[in-house]
């Protein structure tokens, strides 16, 4: 064990050097992982979305591009307005978005993009006088190269916390496939034709539980201290929570932080962004190039280091490595993967809070051997030798009379995912003091 930790210290030093260089390159150069570009096309109009004044940019919402949308490989979403509905964690005086063409095989041309506040929950209608046209380097048309992403200019719009925002894009000839995050637990919309500035919502007759193209909403905030990234699998994504109700543990944690700060408690004011992907694993990604559902090791630089002004990351990964990858039976492989993520975060100046793995007895993938692996990983996490701080999801949700399974009132019914009450309990388990961003000198 001593040799391992000495080796890990050397490995961490090497990772810190490599990742430090990689992050510097990442900021300025686009890659096939979907990093930012500023390629634009079309005339340069007057930009009514003027950049705003004071504050810092933080993430208010985001999601991870996870796959190519089935059925869009050839026709894409040609002549279609896509209206994504997203829910903010913090507010600000201006907003900007990120569009991804990670899974596209050809450039994606967006000729019209807008942002507005939703008129009501679960609605495609815009609140009065909130519709703003988005620009990209001052132009209203943007070309997103295949495998890349684009960040818009700042649009001056007051964004409240804990509110729904409509982000709409129109593409006259989308070659496909469409970059998507499915299983969003939120209904978004689409309409035939260019209805990007429609405020009524009437043309948006198509509904889908996915976010298309859109991967981030940043706000210019005068109150927030930075961004907290939740990095995980379906347990972070919010699988089995009520659609449209924003009951993921990340939503409840954002509410806890707002209420504590408003009450005068000394807690960080963070925007919280959710980078969970259902079925995600630390070590192994899906098929394809780029891979569907890329591994945690593969996507960490994009989904954590590449987010805006990140101070803390919460990592909740490992259950799917146990359940879905039978050859990975050595818990040290999973732990080494988690430690690699920690090293990358530290190289970027980011504090890491790690979650214990929750029970899953009763699920079809359960076995006593897999339970033993989970217990060994949790013991190492609780020892303090993996993360800077620990949130004990396992202890919070397990049945005290049978710790191998969920407490029945927290179980969604599949014995793997919590219900709304369980997700709320996960958010309550955080010690808010642990979320203050401070990377230790030595792990």
N, C-alpha and C positions, 0 to 999 in steps of 0.2 A: 504493500500500500504506500509506503514511503517513497519507493522508486517511482510509483505512478504519479504522485503529487509533484515530485521534483521534475518529472518529465512534463507534466502539465504546465508547470511554471515556465519551462523553456518554450513549450508549444504556445502558451499564451503570449509570450514576448514576441515570438515570430509572427503570430496572427496579428498582434497589435501593429507591428511595422507594416505588414502587407495590407491590412484593412485600412490603415491610415492613408497609405498611398492610393488605395482603391477608391476611398471616399472622395479624395481630392480629384481624382480622375472622373468619378461618377458625377460630381457636381457640374462639370463643364462639358462632358462628352456624352452623347446618347449611345445606348447599347441596345442589343436585341432583347433585353429584359424589360423594355418599355420605359426607358428613361426619357427625360424631357428634351424636346426640340423646339426651335422657334421658326421652323420653315413655314412660310405663309404664301398665299397667293391672292390675286384679286386687287382691285383698286383700293387706295388708302383714303377712307372717308374721315370726316370729322369724328373724333372719338368722344362721344358723350359720356362714356364710362371713365371719367377722369380718375387718375389715382388719388387716393385719399391721403390724409395728413399724418396723424400721429398714431402710435401704438406699435404692436408687433404682430407679425403673421403667425397664426397657429392653426392647427388642424381642428375643424369643427365636426367633420364627418369624413370618412373614407371607406373604401372597400378594396379588396384585392382582385385584380383580374384573374379569373380562375380557369377559363376554358373558352373554346369557340362554341357559339350557340348552335345546337343541333338544328339542321334544316336551313341554315343560312350560308352554306358553303359556296353556293353558286350565285343566287340572286341577292343575298344580303338583305338589306332593308331599303331597297331603292325607292325614291320618292316618298319617304316616310319621315314623319316627325316623331321623335322619341322623347317622351316627357318622363324623366326620372324623378321620383319623389324620395327625398332624403331628409333625415331628421338631425337637427343640429345639437351639439353638446354645449357649445358656448356661442355667444353672440359677438358681433363686431359692426364696424361702420362701413366696411367694404368687403367684397368677396371676390374670389377667383376660383376657377375650376381646373381640373386636370382631365383630359380625354385620352383614352388608351386605344391603340390599334394593335395591341400585342399579338393577337391571334390572327390578324388580317394578313393576307398574302399579297395584297396590293395597297397602294396609298388610299386612304380614306379622305374624301373631300367633304367638308362640312361648310355649307354656304350661309347658314343662319343658325345662331345659337343665342339663347336667352336664359335669364335667371329671374325668378320672382318668388315671392312668398305665397304659400298655398292659402286659399280662402278658408279652408277648413281641413280637418283631418280626413285622410283617405279621399282626397279630392284632386281632380285635374284642373280645377279652376284657380285662377290667380287672385290674390287680394288686390283691391283697388289701388292703383297708382304705384304698384311695386314692380311692374314689368320693366326689365332692363335688357338692352341688346348687348351681347358680349363681343369683344374683339380680341384679336390675337396679334400682338405687335402692331396694333392700330388698324388692322383690317378685319372685315367681317367674314371673310372666307379663310378657312384654314385647311391645310393639307397635312394629315397625320401619316407619316411614312409607315409602311408595314413593320411591325415589331417595335414601334416607338410610341411615345406619348407626347402631348402638348399641353402647356399651361397657358391659360388665358390672361389677358390684362385684368387689372383690378376694376371692378364695377362698383360704383358708389351706391350702396344700398344698405340700409340698417337691417341687420340680421339679428333677430332675437334668439336667445338660447331656448332650447327645448321646443323647437318649432319645426314645421315641415317647410321645405324649400323645393321649388320646381326648377329643374334644369332641363332645358329642351334643346335638342339638336335636330337639324334637318339636313339630309343628304340626298341630292338629286339622283345619284347613281352610285349606290353602295355595292362594291364588288364582293364583299363577304370574304371569309366568314366574320361574324360579328363577335367582338370581344365582350364577354359577359361575366357577371357574377350571379349565378342562379341561387335559389333558396334564400332569398333576401329577407323573408319575413316582412315584406313591404310590397304593396301593389304599386306598380308604375304603369305608364300608359303609352299608346302609340296611335297615330292618326295618318291616314293616307293624304299626301300632299304637304305643302309648307304651311303649317299652323304654329310655327315657333312662337309667334307673338299673340296668339289667341289667348284671351283671358277668360273665356266662358267655360272652357273644358269640354264643350259639346262635341267637337270633332273626335275626341279621344275615346273611341269606342273599344279599342283593343286594350286588354288588361294582361299584365304579366308579372309574376313574382320574381323579377330579375332586374338588375341594374345593367344597362347597356352602355358601353363606351366610358361612362363617367366613373372615375375612380377616386376623386378627392374634391372636397369643398373646404377651402381655407378662408379664414376671416381675419381682418385687421382689427385686433382687439386692444383696448386700452386697459383691460383688467387682467387678462390671462397671463400666466407665467410661462406657458409653453404647452407642449403636447404630450399626452400619455398614449402610447400605442398598446393595444391589446392584440397579442400575436398568438394565434391558436388554431383550433380545428372547429368542428361543429358546436362544441360546447361554448366557444367564444362567439361564433357566428350567430348563435341563438336558436338552433334547431329545436323545434317543438314549442317555442314560445308563441304567444298569440300574434297572428299576422296583423300588422298595422298598429299594434299597441305599444311598441317600443319597450318590451319587457326583457330584453337581453340583460345579462349582468352588467355589461358596459353602460347601458342606458341608466340603470339604477345607480351605478357608481357615480356617473356624471351628476345625477340628481343629488346624491349624498354630498359631493364636493361643493355644489352650488349652495345647498342649504347650510352647510357648515360654515362656508366663507361668509354668506350673508348674515349669519348669526354672530360673526366676529371671531370665529375660531381661527387659530393660526394654522391653516391648511393651504396647500397649493391650489391655485386656480388654474386647472388644466382643461384644455380641450381634450376629449377622449375620442380616438379613432379606432375602428374595429377592423382588424386585419385577419379575421378568422375565415378559414375555408373548410367546409365540410369534408371529412375524410382525410384531412391533412396529416402528414407524418413528418417527423424530424429528419429522417434519413432518406426516404424514398419518395420520388415523384411519380406522376403518371406517365402515359405514353405521349409521343409526339414531340415535335420541335417547333416552337417551344412546348415544353411539357404541360399537359393539362394537370392542374392541381400540383404545382411544383413543390418540392420538399421545403421544409423550413430552412434548411441550410442553403438551398438554391435561391429562395426569395427574400431572405432576411435583409440583404443590402437594399433591395427596392422597397419592401413593405415596411421597414423600420428605419434604416439609416436614410432612406430617401424621402421620408415624410418630413413635414415642416416643423422645425424648432423642437425636436423631440428631447425631452428630459428624462422620461422613464418608460421602460417597456415592461409589460407583464407577459410572461411566457407561460402558456398552458398547452403543452404539447407532449405526446408520448403514448397516449392510450391507443391510437391507431397503429403505431409501430408494434404494439403488443398484439392487437386484435387482427390486423390485416396483413401482416408480413411474417408468416410462420418461420422463415429461416432466421429471423432476428430473435434469437432466444436469449442472448447475453445482454442483461441490463446495462452492462458497462458500455456497450456500443451506443445505446440511447443516451446514457449519461454523458459520454464523451461528445456526442452531438450537441447536447444542451450546453455543455461547457464551451464548445466552440462558438455558439451563439453569444454566450456571455462575453467571451473574449472580443468578439466583433463589436458588441455594444459598448464595452469599456473603451475600446479604441476610438469610438465616436463620442466619448464623454457621456454615455447614457447609463443610468442606473437600471438594474435588473431585479424585478420582483418575480419569483418563480412560484408556480402553483403545484401543489401535490395532485396526483392523479386520482380521480374519483372512482368509486367502485362500480362494477358492472355485472355482478352475479345475477343470473336470470336472463341476461342477454344471450343470444344464440352463440356468440363467440366466446363465452366464458369457459374456462377450464381451471382446474386447481393449479396447473403449471403456469398459466398466464397470471393468475392471481399472485403467485409467489414472485413473479417478475415485478408486478406492480408494487407489491409491498417492499421489495428490495430498493426499487427506485425511490419510493417515498421516504424510506429510512435515510437514504443518502441526501435527499433534498432537505429533510428536516434537520440533518446534521449541520447545515450551514456551509457545506463544502461545495455547493453548486452555484447558488444565487446570492445576491446581496441581502435579500430579505425574502421571506416566505409567506404566502397566503395559503392557508390549509383548507382547500376546498373539500378534500377527503373527509377531514374531521367534521366539517360543517354540515355535510349532507348525508353521511353514512348512518345506517341504522345502528343505534347503540347496542342493540341486542344481537345484531349480525352485521359486523362492520364490512363484510364483503359485498353488501348491497346497499342501495339507496334507502333512506327512510321513506316509507310509502307515500307520505303527503308531499314529498319533493319529487317523486318519480312521474315522468310524463306517461309512463306505461310501457316503454320499451326497455326499461332497466339500464339505459345508457345515458339518456338525456334528461335533464331536469324539466319540470313544468315552470310556469311563471313564478310560483312561490319558491321553488328551488333556485332559480336564477337570482331572485331577490336576496335569498339567503347567502348566495355566493358573494354578492356585492357588499353585504353587511359584514362579511368576514374580514374585509380589509381593515388594517390599522392605517388610518389616513396619514399618520406620521411617517409611515414607511414609504409613502409616495413622494416625499420631498426629494427632489433630484440631487443626489450627491454620490459620485462614484468613489468607492473606497480606494485608498492608496494601494492596498493589497487585499486580494480576496482570501 
